[in-house]
Amino acid sequence: MKVFVILIGVFSAVSAVDISCNGGTGYKDVQCADGVLACTSPVWSEYGGLTDQLYKCGECPADSSATCAQCVPEENDGGCNKDPTPSGAKTFECFDYSLVSDKLVKSETATICHAEEATAIACNKPEHSAVLR
């Protein structure tokens, strides 16, 4: 009987996986709850930057690969869900333009855009020679 109890304890210890992910406030190492086997992070895209997905313990929602990245960490590796922003990425501002009474009007506030280091900064701005239809 004692051997049986010891074996149960050994199997319980072996089956418990202790993982951590980056998450919480301040992008810090967070210990995940028992049974959690994955970490999530946002996805970075050129001109769009990071999606709103949180860095956290758990799995991505179904059909969310465009906005959520999922990974499986090694035991206590400090989280596999690292910041996906490419090294040297640039942040810049662009203005939107809309057609109002046959005139192009620049928005009052700029949109934040992102580009990789090797990408030229470019905004979509109508040229004066554009034909309004």
C-alpha positions as CSV (number, residue, x, y, z in Angstrom):
1,M,0.0,0.0,0.0
2,K,2.8,2.4,0.9
3,V,4.4,1.7,-2.5
4,F,1.1,2.6,-4.3
5,V,0.9,5.9,-2.4
6,I,4.5,6.8,-3.3
7,L,3.9,6.0,-6.9
8,I,0.8,8.2,-7.0
9,G,2.9,11.1,-5.6
10,V,5.7,10.5,-8.2
11,F,3.2,10.4,-11.1
12,S,1.5,13.6,-9.8
13,A,4.8,15.5,-9.6
14,V,5.8,14.3,-13.1
15,S,2.5,15.2,-14.8
16,A,2.4,18.8,-13.3
17,V,4.0,21.2,-15.7
18,D,5.1,24.5,-14.2
19,I,5.2,27.1,-16.9
20,S,5.3,30.9,-17.0
21,C,4.5,33.4,-19.7
22,N,5.1,37.1,-20.2
23,G,1.9,38.9,-19.2
24,G,0.2,41.1,-16.7
25,T,0.9,44.7,-16.3
26,G,4.4,45.7,-17.5
27,Y,5.2,42.7,-19.7
28,K,6.6,40.6,-16.8
29,D,7.1,37.0,-16.1
30,V,3.8,35.5,-14.8
31,Q,3.4,32.0,-13.3
32,C,0.5,30.2,-15.2
33,A,-2.2,28.3,-13.4
34,D,-2.1,24.6,-13.2
35,G,-3.1,22.9,-16.5
36,V,-2.3,25.9,-18.7
37,L,0.1,24.8,-21.4
38,A,0.4,27.8,-23.8
39,C,1.2,31.5,-23.9
40,T,-0.3,34.2,-26.2
41,S,1.1,37.4,-27.6
42,P,0.1,40.0,-30.2
43,V,1.0,39.8,-33.8
44,W,3.1,42.5,-35.5
45,S,2.4,43.7,-39.0
46,E,4.0,46.3,-41.2
47,Y,2.2,49.6,-41.0
48,G,-0.3,48.1,-38.4
49,G,2.2,47.5,-35.6
50,L,1.0,45.2,-32.7
51,T,-2.5,43.9,-32.5
52,D,-4.5,44.3,-29.3
53,Q,-3.9,40.7,-28.1
54,L,-2.6,40.6,-24.6
55,Y,0.6,38.8,-23.5
56,K,-0.8,36.2,-21.2
57,C,-1.1,32.5,-20.1
58,G,-3.5,30.5,-22.2
59,E,-4.5,29.7,-25.7
60,C,-5.5,32.0,-28.6
61,P,-9.2,32.2,-29.5
62,A,-10.3,30.1,-32.4
63,D,-9.7,31.7,-35.9
64,S,-7.5,34.4,-34.5
65,S,-4.1,33.7,-36.2
66,A,-4.1,37.2,-37.7
67,T,-4.2,38.9,-34.3
68,C,-2.9,36.3,-31.8
69,A,0.3,34.2,-31.7
70,Q,0.4,31.1,-29.5
71,C,3.5,29.2,-28.2
72,V,4.3,26.4,-25.8
73,P,7.1,27.4,-23.4
74,E,9.7,25.2,-21.9
75,E,9.4,24.7,-18.2
76,N,10.1,28.1,-16.4
77,D,11.9,29.7,-19.4
78,G,10.5,33.1,-18.7
79,G,7.8,32.9,-21.3
80,C,8.0,32.1,-25.0
81,N,5.7,34.9,-25.9
82,K,8.3,37.5,-26.6
83,D,7.7,40.9,-28.2
84,P,7.3,40.2,-31.9
85,T,8.3,43.7,-33.0
86,P,11.3,43.4,-35.4
87,S,14.6,44.9,-34.2
88,G,15.0,48.4,-35.6
89,A,11.3,48.9,-36.4
90,K,10.2,52.5,-36.9
91,T,7.1,54.3,-35.7
92,F,5.8,57.3,-37.6
93,E,2.6,59.3,-38.2
94,C,0.4,59.6,-41.3
95,F,-2.7,61.7,-41.9
96,D,-5.9,60.4,-43.5
97,Y,-7.6,62.3,-46.2
98,S,-11.3,62.4,-47.1
99,L,-13.3,63.9,-49.9
100,V,-15.6,66.7,-48.6
101,S,-17.5,68.8,-51.1
102,D,-15.1,67.9,-53.9
103,K,-12.1,68.9,-51.8
104,L,-9.5,66.7,-50.1
105,V,-9.4,67.4,-46.4
106,K,-6.6,66.2,-44.1
107,S,-7.7,64.7,-40.8
108,E,-6.9,66.7,-37.6
109,T,-5.1,63.8,-36.0
110,A,-2.5,61.5,-37.4
111,T,-2.6,57.7,-37.4
112,I,0.4,55.9,-35.9
113,C,2.1,53.6,-38.4
114,H,4.9,51.1,-38.1
115,A,7.6,49.8,-40.6
116,E,10.5,47.5,-40.5
117,E,14.0,49.1,-40.5
118,A,14.6,48.5,-44.2
119,T,11.2,49.7,-45.3
120,A,11.0,53.3,-46.6
121,I,8.5,55.5,-44.6
122,A,5.6,56.2,-46.8
123,C,2.1,57.5,-46.3
124,N,-0.8,57.4,-48.8
125,K,-1.3,61.0,-49.6
126,P,-3.3,62.2,-52.7
127,E,-1.3,64.2,-55.2
128,H,-2.5,67.5,-56.5
129,S,-2.9,66.0,-59.9
130,A,-5.4,63.4,-58.7
131,V,-8.7,63.5,-60.6
132,L,-11.8,63.6,-58.5
133,R,-14.6,61.5,-59.9
